Amino acid sequence: MSLPCFLDFEASSLNPGSYPIQVAWSLPDSRIECWLISPAGIEEWDDWDSNAQAIHLIPRDQLYTHGRPPHEVAARMNAQLGGRILYADSGLDRMWCQTLFEVAELSPVFAIGDYWRLIHGLMPASVTRRLGWDVQWREAAWQRVAGRRHDAGNDVRQMIELYRMALTRHGGSQ
């Protein structure tokens, strides 16, 4: 089954000067690519929040030793995702994608869509009108994903699982 593509970023913080440190995306066959992004040599990428690090568990020095340059990551995204719509569950992902591509001096050749609008389109109104349905469904999807939250690759896996749950439980009634 061909699936929509999903996108998630982890970032240095939630501050206005934040920058992307990890990105993951899925392809229609549900394969996932995940990359650490190095801030090396980018003067404006100096924002770092230890509270954010406590959540995503990616130390800044790991970005320097294992991260790839922004241009390389952005070029890989374009090569893999050209002409596709990637669904992100937060407007922050759109901002961090823009930040990545600006630093890389590239333009994305894909679009970013609203994940929750996609999911709502699959779900009957009787479900989406219930208070807290999204929290319950997210938690159920996390039960199907091995690994920790706030890792971009695992977050994309959870998005895929929630999408599959919506399709199978409700037949994708649109």
N, C-alpha and C positions, 0 to 999 in steps of 0.2 A: 504494500500500500504506500502510495506517495503521500507524504505529509507536508504541511507548510514548514517553512524554515523559521527557527526561533533564535533569538539573540539575547545575550546578557553580558553586562560589564560589572567588574568590581573596580573600585576607585580608591584614590589616596585618602579621600574624606568626602563629606557631604557639603563642604564649604564651596563658595563661588570659585575659588582658585583650584578646585580639585581636578584631577586628571585620571585617565583610565590606566589601570595597572594589570588588568586581566580581561580578556574577551573570550567568549565562546559562542559558537553558532552551530546550528544543525543544518543538515542537507535533507532533501526530500526522502532519502532512504534511511533517515534517522541517525546517520553517522554524525559525530560531533567533533569539531576542531576546537582546541582551547590553547590560548597563547598568553604567556606573561609578556608585559610590555615594559621595556626599559626606559627610564627617564634620563639616561646618560646623555649629557651634552645639551639638554633642553633647559635653559635657564629659568623659564617661567614655570617649569614643573618642579617647584620646590615645596609645595604644600604637602604636609604629612600629618595625619591624626592618629595617635596611638590608640585611641578608642576605636577607630575604624579598623586598625590592624588587629585589635582584639576580636573583632567580628569576622573579618575575612581570613585571618591567620597567615597573611603573606607579609613577611618582613621586607622592609625596603631594600636591604642588601641582596635579597634573593632576586629582586628585579634587575639589579646590576649584573649579577652572575648568571642568571638563567633567562632573563627577559630578552626579547627581540626588539630591534629598533622600530619605532612607530611606522616608518615608511615601509618596512618589510611586512609588518602585520596588516597595514591598510592595503598594500598591493595584493597580499594573499586573499584578503576578504574580497576585493574586487574580482580577482581571478576565479574564486569559488562561487561568488554570489551574484554575478552580473545579471541584471534584468529581473531578479527575484524580489519578492517582498519578504522581509524578515520581521517577525512579530516580537515586540519587546513589551514587557509588563510594567515598564516605568518610563516616564518622560526623561528621567535622568539618563537612561541608556541612550536615548537619542542625543542628549547633550554631550555625553562622553564619546559617542561615535563621531560627532562633529568635531570635538576637540582633537581626537586622534587624527582625523583626516586633515584638519587644518595644519597641524604640526607636520604631518607627512607631505603636505603640499600636494594633495590629491583630492579628487572629488569622488564620492562613492557612486558606483554604478548600480546601486540597488536602492530600494525604498524601505522605510521602517514603518510598519503598521502597528496598530493598537491590539495587543494580545487579548485584553479583556473584552474588546468589541468582538473579536473573533470567537471567543468562548461564549459570550452572550448569544451570538448568532446560532450557536449549536444547541443551546439550552432552551427548554420551554419556559415561558414566562412564569409558570407555577413554581419553578425552582428559583429563578433569579429574583423573584419578589420576596422570597423568604430572607429575613434578616440573618446575616452571618453565613449564608450558603457558601460564599467564596472561601471563607476561612476553613470551613469543614472540608470542602473539596480540595483545597491546597494541602491540608494535612493528610488527607487520604492519598493524594498523589505522592507526597513525601514518603509515605509508608512503602511505596514501590521503588524508591530510589536508594541505592546504597551510597553512602558517603555523606559528607557534611554539607550543610547549607552555607550560602555565601561563598561558594566556589563556583565560578561562572559555568564550568562544565556541568556540575551537578544541578545548578539552577536551571539550565537548559533541559536537562533530563527530566526534571520535575515538570517543566512546562509541557514537554512532550507527553508525559504521563497524564497530566490533567486534560490535555486535548484528547488523548485516546479515551479517557474515561467519559468525557462528554459525548464523544462519537458513539461509543458502544452502549452507554446507558440510555441514550436518548435518540439514537439513530441519526444524529446529525440533522434533525428537523430544523430547517431554516425558513 
